[in-house]
């Protein structure tokens, strides 16, 4: 029987910033969905796009603006929001920030 490789980590320390970049680290990938960590340098962002699944975002550190359906939401450490499936959204780092994205397929 294969041994499980479980470890305890602090989420916001599980990913590091890179200058003028966006860094991502996939934690879980399965048919049910994905959990991915992101670290955005100040001023970096993701242009408007949509996804076919609902997504849960929790800010782990810093501050960002997330636009959903053209409506801007300022989010800070500890905040979360849900991005509904098929609604355009974009992300812009107001300052360096880290987030966890949980994509739910179903």
N, C-alpha and C positions, 0 to 999 in steps of 0.2 A: 504494500500500500504506500502511495506517495505521501510524503509529509507536507502539510500545509506550510506555506511561507508567510506567516502573518507577522506584521510588525506594527508598532504604534508610532505614529509620526504627528508632528504639529503641522496642520495643513499649510499655513502660510510660509513655513520653512521648507516645504517639500518642493518648492520651485524657486528659481533665482531670476533676477532681472538681468537683461543684457542691454547695453547702451543702444539706443535708437532701434529697438527691436521689440517683437512680441515673441515670447517663449511659451510653448505649450508642452504639457506632460499628461499623457493619458494614463489614468489610474485603473480604470475598468473599461473593458470593451466586451459587450455580449449582444446577443440577439435582442435582449430586453432594453438595452440602451448603453450609454457611455457616460463616464465621469472623467472630465478633463480639467486640469488646472491651467490657468493662464497667468502670465506676468507681463504687463504692458509698461514700457518706459513712458515717461511723460510725453504727451503729444501724439503718441502712437494710437492707432485704432483699426477697426475693421469697417470697411465700407458697407453700405446698406445691402442686405441680402435676406433671404428667408430660408426656412428649413421646414421640412414636411412633418416635424414632430414638435410637441411642446418642449420647452427647455426651462429649467430652473437655474437661476444665477444667484450665487451668494458672494458678496464682496468680502474678501479676507483681509485686505489691507488697502489703504489709499482711497482715492476718489475718482469717479468716472461719470460720464454722461452716457446713458443708454437711451437711444431713440427707438420707440416701438410704434409702428404705424404713424411716424412723423411727430409723435409726442415725446419731448425730452424728459427724462427722469434723471435727476442727480442722485447717485448712490455713493454711500460711504461704508467704511468698515462695519461689518455686522448687518448691513442691509441685504435684503434679497428681493427678487422679483421673478415673475414668470413671463416668459416670452411665448405667446401663443403660436401654434403651428401656422404656417403659411402667411404670417404677418411680417412685412419687412422690418428689419431692425438693424441698428448700427451701434458701434461702441467707440468711444473716444476717451482716452486717459487725460483727465484734468491734471492729475499728478500721477506719479508712479502708482500702479495699483495691481492687485492680484485678485483673481476671481476663480470660483469653482463653477463649472458648467455641468449640469446633469441633463442629458438628453434622454427623454423617455420615448421609446418606440411602442406603439400599441394602438 
